[in-house]
């Protein structure tokens, strides 16, 4: 898994969120409108170690998913699995589309499931050994997870409720569990205080993510299907289902099976992302592998524990999730399968070129008073990264977490806006003219091709006063 990821790590360029993490890392804070501080800090540190290297930026993601594969094997061992069970469990992880794909990006969807897997390993090990120090370490890892994403409290609340109902009830009586909870709360205090001081934008972010699906019923019904598909066709999907079935039939683990079901319903109803439950897949794979090794699975399940099935799963997963083929090969052959989300890796330098060309076309005296604003935070992040070498000033965007990174300067009285026709510009500027359109020459990458560029002059108030009207957490 590491070999495949390292071979393709530098292909195509930065993912949109990676550019955002780099931009946020240049404005370090205890929190952001859309997330806690860990990922921007990590991106900033990796960029300091290897400036401008997308390959190096993604090394933590590779390490996280490879470590998670090992942890999946270790969970199988804690459940009584031998070498074969451990290999089957780790192999299911390695051919998962969700984790192969997330290993290619530095993202919260990579680091958060890794930390969930660590917590699961500690919890399963506690179930076997009853060594309470493991619960304290689980609290430490939970504190780290809270600085990556605010999801893991949902796991603990649901899991402990089911433990109180189904057992093991003694888990709730262990002092070190609650000491660990205290450690986790202390670790989250700075970012929670930042959220409180900034009006709890994370709550608005949750609503904005939910609103991205106008048909909420259809989105909720599709949620488990998408989550299962992300586990990986053939091996991943079937072993998640079989592992969940075995969890529900194993008294000591039943509370974790019900936790997975309940969280799936909770996130589906709340309009969450399908990968929010991915951190529980390793437990399912481990349980399934142990039963396959022991021969306790029925004969029609056992066909999964063979190398041809794993090889088939890899053949399906790798080209659908990783850029194994060069971009020019895909462009020349539209019928070839295209890796998911790689459209958000391509075209960012060309996008910056197009914006820079329009910016240079302005008269020098007007250019000095012009602020560049983008509709989408990825666009501003790309200009922040690629713009300085093209002579562009600092970009701004009211979208998502970028809104808190910088405020429009009082020295500007003109806005060069990149995005769709904006009602904010129409409402607050005397004149709004389209002065260009982004043409990268590439096959319509996401948010980088065919985007209009507008020039807005005659603001109704100083730009810092107008800045709050640009705020928009929707994508």
Buried (B, 14 or more C-beta within 10 A) or exposed (E): BBEBBBEBBBBBBBBBBBBBBBBBBBBEBBBBBBBBBBBBBBBBEBBEEEEEBBEBBBBBBBBBBBBBBBBBBBBBBBBEBEEBBBBBBBBBBBBBBBBBBBBBBBBBBBBBBBBBBBBBBBBBBBBEEEEBEBBBBBBBBBBBBBBBBBBBBBBBBBBBBBBEEBEBEEBEEBEBBBBBBEBBBEBBEBBBEBBEEBEEBBEBBBEBBBEEBEEBEEBBEBBBEEBBBBBBBBBBBBBBBBBBBBBBEBEBBBBBBBBBBBBBEBBBBBBBBBBBBBBBBBBBBBBBBBBBBEEEBEEEBEEBBEEEBBBBBBEBBBBBBBBBBEBEEBEEEEEEEBBBBBBBBBBBBBBBBBBBBBBEEBEEEEBEBBBBBBBBBBBBBBBBBBBEEBEBBBBBBBBBBBBBBBEBBEEBBBBBBBBEEBEBBEEBBEEBEEBBEBBBEBEEBBBBBEBBBBBBBEBEEBBEEBBEBBBBBEB
